[in-house]
Amino acid sequence: MVNSILLTLLTLSPLLAILILAFIPKHQGGTIKQIGVLGTLLPLLLSLMLFANFNYDKAELQFVEKVEWIAIPVGTQQTGEVFSFPIDYEMGVDGVSMPLIVLTAIIGTLAAVASWNIKKRLKEYFILFHLLLIGMFGVFASQNLFLFFIFFELTLVPMYFLIGIWGYSDRERAANKFLLYNGIGSAVMLIAFIVMYVTLRTMNMAEITAAFASPDHPALAGLGENFRFGLFLALFIAFGIKLPIFPFHTWMLKVHVQAPPAIVMIHSGILLKMGAYGLLRMGIGFFPEQSYQFATWMAGLGVLNILYGAVLAFVQKDLKMVLAYSSISHMGIVLLGFAAMNTIGFQGAMFQVVSHGFISALMFFLIGVIWERTQTSMMEELGGLAKSMPFVSGILLAAAMASLGLPGMSGFISEFLAFLGLFGHMPVLAAIGTLGIVLTAAYLLRAILRTTFGPTPERFVRIADAQPMEVIPMVVLLGFIILIGIYPAVLSDPLQNTLKTIVPIVTGIGG
């Protein structure tokens, strides 16, 4: 479908909610909340419609949009005509980006429901919330580096204010740290994009991929191997900060602890995944040979992420910090899948991206529910919640089982594929990485048992269990976790053909 407008409609659909919210008086808090939640249903419906009409048998882009946008004048020809570098408005999705758009829409809607407990400055909150949605949809739909960068940066602004205004006690420091680290990553990315644009005179992702894959491209003649490797390394660092990869992870810990639960659902469930998506789409996609040469280092960093996050999660006293370090550990599995440089490994990495998106969103939603009732997330102050909150405690245990890789849930299939892909090439690093699975079981069960079992503090004896508005996100997120676990084809079908076009280029042997 050429020159479809569906992706633009999806990306800009949150603007409708923003416009309606702009005309609602600030004192009508109930109406603002209703519009804030209902406004996410339109992008959800559009994303599901796109997914339903997505052709699994095609590897190429679908729902393509291309419109002439900007022409940058760079000089005058001898004839007197001004020649320019074009930048087009280009959108499209394939088997890698389509599941991430659906993930964004689902978690966006459930995070809006989770925002029902926000009490101050509701109008500004939901306007920024929907602006954040626009940025995230745009990142996964863009097929042009300039457009990608605009949407990527668009996510930083609302996220900064959502953390800094509606977060907890140390929210301003967390917001500043978020902006500093992500700003550095964006600057590195922008430099790499500019160098590629000046060199190749295009910002179209498919054209850049083809240019770097061509051994005799005229624009790259005379530019040595170090030039390509330098660009790959720049993109790896830029997206590695977002993922995050050790040692660029400290900003993420602050955000996970200080941001409001609904925003952490989006941050851990979607924004971190933009790093993995960029790494696959641009890092590995643009520079397959360099990424193949860097695979051992990538696997080493992945193992370091897994073990570092798991060990530190084990000694935390705050449930939020346990989950923050758990995210670092699980993102290491994504790196291992990429380092495998084969179809199985790439599938495992993308399964992990989507699976962890649902699991982390569910876990942080549950932490938010517990916080609302107890005003604490410290494990030593909690305990025995299974007596007063049996439903919440049961869902929390199920989420923990999914996170540690219980068969029948999404965590198992993603970890299995990532490690299976790596074992064929780097069995030693893969074996060391599997220790993280054992540690994950240890720290998660320790945290859940301390929280839900044992003696119940007197002040928590009569606290309420989950309310209807809270049950919906829990059931929906757990449902998707189980669906992917028992029917992985829902993800593997769209991924399969797209990854088959990437792997032969990376390995040179057909994956």
ABEGO torsion letter per residue (X at the ends): XBGBAAAAAAAAAAAAAAAAAAABBAABAAAAAAAAAAAAAAAAAAAAAAAAABBAABABBBGBBBBBABBBBAEBBAAGBBBBBBBBBBBEBBAAAAAAAAAAAAAAAAAAAAAAABABGAAAAAAAAAAAAAAAAAAAABABAAAAAAAAAAAAAAAAAAAAAABBAAAAAAAAAAAAAAAAAAAAAAAAAAAAAAAAGBABAAAAAAAAABAABAAABGBBAAAAAAAAAAAAAAAAAAOBBOAAAAAAAAAAAABBAAAAAAAAAAAAAAAAAAAAAAAAAABAAAAAAAAAAAAAAAAAAAAAAAAAAAABABAAAAAAAAAAAAAAAAAAAAAAGBAAAAAAAAAAAAAAAAAAAAAAAAAAAAAAAAGBABAAABEGAAAABAAAAAAAAAAAAAAAGBBGBAAAAAAAAAAAAAAAABAAAAAAAAAAAAAAAAAAAAAAAAAABEBBBAAAAABBBBBAAAAAAAAAAAAAAAAAAABAAAAAAAAAAAAAAAAAAAAGAGX
